[in-house]
């Protein structure tokens, strides 16, 4: 339809009942629907979530019903809650509140965690960032404003990306000027939640950091496909 664009793609082998598609919108609505509800797609698509005016989908992931959910906003806040806090719903449902968002903010990242030892890497538009072990965040619960993940300030600017990372991962930083820089996560030291972070990338006067991506090597892609339970 006019104005629509693809915001997420998912790799699926079988549309089973014990897996779910977990979705999040920019205004903090979350929804969990059994994967089996999507087993009969139509040529022009089927409804996955009903959206309020001005809202849009920012992410969708496949979950097992027992994962931890982390939502990160561009205002530097993060909400961490259990997936089972969200009941399973049909495709036509609107969902429930996952994060309380001020009018001038939005959710920008949906992270699916499997253990508390993972780190949350947050990056801001002015090239700063920090990584914090998930266990340093308290589970603030679904529907709250969450806790501070990084300070949003004149120095940092707003948050533009957040990813779950490990020490062995590498990331690609992408600027509005078309510059790509590859760096190891292990080179970014872990910091507490209240700090402003460190420099991830040096930007020119007119540049901003537009996002970051976790690099997946070809052998990792094959391994993940072989291990897919669905």
Residue, then its C-alpha position, 0 to 999 in steps of 0.5 A: x500500500x502507499x506509504x508502507x515499507x518493509x521493516x522486518x524479515x523472518x526466516x521460517x521453516x515450519x509454522x509451529x504452535x510453540x513459537x511466536x512472532x513478537x512485534x513492537x511498534x514505535x509507540x511502545x505497543x507489543x504483541x505476541x502471536x503464534x507462528x502457526x497463525x501465519x501458515x496461510x499467507x495470501x498474495x497481498x499479505x495478511x494482517x499481523x497487527x492493527x496499528x493506531x494512527x501515527x504508529x508503525x512497526x519497528x521490529x518483529x522477532x521469532x521467540x519461544x514464549x520464554x525469552x526476555x524482552x528488551x525495548x530501547x527508546x531514542x530517549x535513552x530508556x530501556x524496559x526489560x520484562x519477561x515474554x510471558x508477561x504478554x499473552x498470546x493474541x490473534x492476528x487482528x489484535x492491537x496488542x498491549x503496552x510494552x513501554x510507556x513513551x513520552x510524546x517526543x520519543x519512540x521505541x527504536x529497538x526490540x531485543x530478544x535476550x536468552x541470558x542475563x550475561x549478554x550486553x546491551x550496546x547503545x549508540x547515539x547520533x553524535x557517535x558515542x555509545x556504551x555497553x552494559x551487561x543486561x544483569x545491570x538493568x533491573x526488570x522494570x516490568x512491561x508498560x513502564x518508562x524503564x530505566x536509563x540505558x544512556x544519558x541523552x545530552x547535547x554531547x551525545x544526542x539521541x539514541x539511534x541504535x541498540x543491539x545485544x552483543x557478546x565479547x566475540x562479536x564485531x559491529x559495523x557503524x554507519x554514518x549519514x555521510x556514507x562512512x562504514x567502520x568495523x570494530x570489535x565489541x571487546x574494544x568497547x569497555x563495559x560501563x554502568x547505566x548512568x554514564x554518558x558513554x565513550x566515543x564509538x566513531x569520530x564524525x565530521x561536523x555535518x555527519x551523524x551516526x545513523x545506525x549500527x549492525x552486528x556482523x554475522x560471518x557466513x559460517x555463523x549463518x550456516x550454523x544458525x540455519x542448521x540449528x533452527x528449531x522451526 
